[in-house]
């Protein structure tokens, strides 16, 4: 039953048509690329030149429409170079099947590892392999393959040149998009009722990675953008403090003020994204200032101040002020620091070279899959004269683009590509009935390419409908093949999709089975982080802040992996074999977020003066360490932990030291009271997570290390 439910769910997802499009200017550039390549073929009266240049322009055009991390010209240049080099290599290994299959496997493995950088870079890596397969599979001989590679490179050159055309948009467009999405997520978090739980950390990671990609010489001009990243982190902490410390009687006014804060954050987001100032109404700032002035706690004052600072920095990002020198006191984290992007990328990829890494297993699976698909594609011949014999290009292409590291994406893409290819084959067969002149053929080919660009992000069904129609209409008409060859392409696609699904099921990477290990890993990080934070309240500077920030960064990374795996596990048929159901895992994810939020607040409110120290809290460090270590083993299935013990220890500790009485009669400072409240909230959050793991966890026979 679970398998059938999974197939229905993923099938419905694969056939779903989304309303997601690239920017109109990016689509127009991609269409212009194909138009120029097609016009070149008409002017030279060379169908092969027009077809190969169109293929180069089309594939690289798709690469420019995927979510870019760098400047659009840099993305286009990278795609053009990679695709052209692969096309040349394919021509050079033509006729040496074993060498071609070896090169294909190595390139596919590298493309699978490139998935470490994200979905879009991973797909770009796979797209470059198409150049290798085109010339190695379709070229008549080595010389003909090199000629084809030359025309492909010409088409990719059109892509690079067209990226230089207007409209240009604001400077640092990629970084602006990431920061705008970050502030939009903060705006949504400010109006969402809840506890001090952290919101998703993915927008912070995306913004940080986008800014890290900037070269050192351009960072001073982007100083305001770096400043906005720092302010976003402070705003998140202030929002957590407000939700945790504002008294209940002020809840109504608190919600009204948070709604105003959300409006201000939304305006900041629009200013950063567009490069034009979107001013927040004065009554919003008046409300926030009044709320901060009337509040007896620190949180509202911090939030109002941080919003004002972010609004000023957002104005600095407008076209009129970008590059202005900031005041000396303005904190701009990461402006001149940071590892060069090449070294950072190499380090991230090296970290995946482990047998237990899902990305490594995906890369190996992809390498094996494309080789098997190529062998099968060459073995089936030409489908009774309908296809091109002795080549496996289309089967291999489909297998490569369907195989993803996750089960849900793989199955959904298999459904979508297969269904789209069948419908596209039908459309291509209809279009092959009339007799087309060279000009008519060029016009229809450009229109089909434009439809493919337009539907690129709408789902695999619509994309492959137009993609199959375009490739069949263009390549097969150029080769003089009959109209029914459209069905051979559809058959290749169905076979490639089925092969990809089968390969995944033979060697799967179930996200469900990774959840206990990821949760245990995150708890081990907390086992080091939370006791260190409590020790920091013993004295000013009692703990190493740099080491704390490294632990917090590691905690954030593991939590992102945990959240992603939990989301991916929902579609898996193996989910019923996991330690937790979907609802239970969602509860654990929320509690993990709450604990992470408490850790952030403990770090934010470490003592700055001797009067703010609370040395009594250090007594809780060892019990918390022991509890978290045991909880990590329980999450991995090695033992169970009874809830309530940590809270009892905290109560006895605070009672013995006199902290409850001190905080209630006002004999201690507000900072001390706040530190005790944060510690109590942290203990409660850990206890809630303990109760969920203890109540829901299914003991395993084998303990996980």
C-alpha positions, 0 to 999 in steps of 0.5 A: 500500500505504501508503495502504491501511495508513493507512486501516486503521490510522486506521479501527481507531482511529476505531472503537475504544471507549475506557474513558475517562469524565468524573468522575461528578459532572460527568456528573451535573451535565450530566444535571441540566442537560438534565433541568431544560430538559426539565422546563421544556418539560413545565411550559410545555406548549411542545415548542419551548421544551423542545427548544431549552432542552435543546439549549442545556443539552446543548451547554454540558454537553458543553463542561463535560465536556471537559478544563477549564483554568479553574474549572468555573463560568468554563468554563460561563459562557464556553460559555453566553455564546458559544453564546447570542450565536451563536444570536442572531446566527444569528437576525439573519442569517436569510434573508440567505444571503450574510451568514450564510455570511460570518459562518459562515466568520469564526466558523469561522476564529476557532474554528480559531485557538482550537485554539492553546490546545489540543484541548478549547478548540478543540472548545469553539470549534466547539461555539459555532458550533452555535448560529449554525447552529441558528437560521439553518438551522432557524428559521421567521423572524427573530422565531421565531429570536430566540425559539429563541435565548431558549430556548437561552440559558435552557438554557445558564443552567441549566448555569451555575446547576447548576455552583454545586451541590455537590460542590465538591471541593478548591480550585484543582481544575484546577491540582491535576489538572495538578500531580498528573499532573506528579508522577505522570509524575515517579514513572514516570520515576524507576522507568524505566531509562534515561539522563539523557534528559528525560521528556515536557515536556508535563506541565510545560507543562500545569501551568505554564499551569494555574497561570498562569491563576490571577488575581493575587488568588488566587495567595497562597492557591495559593503551595504549588502554585506551590512544587510546580511549582518543586520538580518541576523540581528533582526532574527535574534531580536524577533526571537527575543521579542517572542520569548520575553515580551509579557503576555499582557502586551500580546495584542500590541506586540502582534500589531507591532510585529505586523508593522515590522513585517511591513518594514521588512517587506519594503526593505526587501523590495528596495534591495531587489529593485535598486529603487527606494520603497519607503515605509510609511511614517506611521509604521516607524512611529508605531515601532518607536512607541512600542519600543519606548513603552516596552520594559524589556530589551527585545522591542528596542533592539528590533526597532533599532535594527530595523532602522539600521537595515532601512538605512543600509537598504537605501545605500543599495539603490543605484544612486548610493551603491558604493558609498563609503559606510561610516567607520562604526558600521559593522560589515562582516565578511567584507574583506575576509573569506576564502576564495570561492575556488578553494571553498568549492574544492573544500565542499566537494572534497567533503563529499568524497565519503562512501556514506555521503548521499552526493557521493552515492548519487555521483557513482549511481549517475556514472554507472547509470549513464554507461548502462543507458548508453550500452542499452541505447546502442543495443536496441538499434533504431526501433525497427527503422524509426530511430537512429541505429547504433547510438544511445544518446536519447536514452542516456540523456533521459537517464542522466536528467531523471536520476536525482539524489532523492527518491521523490524527485527521481520518480516525479521526473521520470513520470513527467519526462516520459509523459511529456515525451509521448505528447511531444512525439505526437506534436512532432509527428503532426508537425512533420506531416507538412512539407517545410521550406528552410525558412518555415523550418527555421521559424517553427524551430525557433518557436518550439525553442521559445516554448521550451524556454518559457515552460522550463520551470513549469514542470517536466511534463510541459518542458519535455512536450516542447523539448521533444517536439523541438529536437525531433523537428530540428534534428530529424528534418535536418537529417532527412529522417521520416516523420514517425521517428518522433515515436522513437524519441518518445520510446527512448525517453520512456526507456531512459526514465524507467532505467533511471528509476530502476537504478535508483531502486536497486541502489537507493539513498533513502532520506528516511534512513538518514534522519536518525543519524542526522538528528544524532549528529545535530545533537552532538553539535549541541552537546558541545555548543550549549554547555559552552554557552552556559560556561560563557556566563561565568565571566566576561570573555569566559568563552571563545566567541570564534569557536562558538560561531564555528559550532553555530555554523556547523549546527546550522548546516546539519539542521539544514540537512535534517530539514531537507531530509525530513521534507524528502522523506515524505514521498518515500515508500520506506517512510513506514520503516523509519523511526518516526512518522511524517507528523512526528518528524515535523514535530521534531523539526519544530523542536530542533528549531526551538532549541537552535533559537534558544542557543542563538539567544544565549549567544546574543546575551552573553555577559558584557559587564561583570554585573551581567554574569551568572556564574551559577548557570555553569553548574548546569553545563555538565548535566546538560552535556551528559543529557545531550550525549545520551539523547544523541545516542537515543536518536541513533537508536542505541538507548532511550532517555527518560524526560524530566531529569534535566528539568529537575536538575535545573530546578534544583540547581537554581533553587540551591543557588537562590536564582528563583528568589533573586529573579523574582524580587528584583535583587538581581539585574535585568540581564541576570533575570533574562539569562535565567529565563533563556536557560529555562527556555533552553532546558524546556526545549531540550526536554520537549525534544527528549519527550518526543524522541523517548515516546516515538523512538523505536528501539533498534537491535543494532546501536548506531555509532 
